[in-house]
Amino acid sequence: VPAIVGNSMVCIKLSAHLAERNINVQPIVYPAVEDEASRLRFFISSLHTEEQLLHTAEVLAEELKRPRAEVGIEA
């Protein structure tokens, strides 16, 4: 499941912040995709619980604000 971030540097930082919170997600960045199409790629399986998915969505929404500010990009 992709979450389009739109900036390679932000995508990499966001992936690292999520890893610190025990969420494993891979950044897909330039040159694999155009910079504005940079994304996080979540691999979801039937073993994930609804609670895990909701928690991940909440953490992602929270963390999306953080790395943009760190690299000087408006939210």
C-alpha positions in Angstrom: 0.0 0.0 0.0 1.7 3.3 -1.0 1.5 6.6 0.8 2.6 9.3 -1.5 4.9 11.7 0.3 6.1 13.8 -2.7 9.7 14.5 -1.7 12.6 12.0 -1.5 14.3 13.6 1.5 11.0 13.8 3.5 10.2 10.2 2.6 13.5 8.9 3.9 13.2 10.9 7.1 9.6 9.8 7.6 10.6 6.1 7.1 13.3 6.5 9.8 10.9 8.2 12.2 8.4 5.4 11.7 11.1 2.8 12.3 11.9 4.5 15.6 8.3 3.8 16.5 8.5 0.1 15.5 6.7 0.5 12.1 8.6 -1.0 9.2 7.9 0.8 6.0 10.2 1.1 2.9 10.8 4.5 1.3 10.6 4.5 -2.5 12.5 7.5 -3.8 14.2 9.0 -6.8 15.5 7.6 -9.2 13.1 4.6 -8.7 10.2 7.2 -9.0 10.1 10.9 -9.8 10.9 13.0 -6.7 7.3 14.3 -6.5 6.1 10.7 -6.5 8.2 9.5 -3.6 6.3 7.2 -1.4 6.3 4.9 1.6 5.4 1.4 0.6 3.6 -0.6 3.3 3.4 -4.3 3.1 0.2 -5.5 4.7 -0.8 -9.1 5.4 -3.7 -11.0 6.9 -1.5 -11.4 10.0 -1.8 -7.7 10.8 -4.6 -6.8 13.2 -7.1 -4.0 12.8 -5.5 -2.3 15.9 -2.1 -2.5 14.2 -3.4 -0.9 11.0 -5.2 1.9 12.9 -2.2 2.6 15.0 0.0 2.8 11.9 -2.4 5.2 10.3 -2.5 7.4 13.4 1.3 7.4 13.7 1.7 8.1 10.0 -0.6 11.1 10.2 1.3 12.4 13.3 4.7 11.9 11.8 3.9 13.4 8.4 4.1 16.9 10.0 7.5 16.3 11.5 10.0 15.6 8.7 8.7 18.3 6.4 9.6 20.9 9.0 13.0 19.3 9.5 14.0 19.7 5.9 12.4 23.2 5.5 9.3 22.2 3.5 5.9 23.7 4.2 3.3 21.1 5.4 
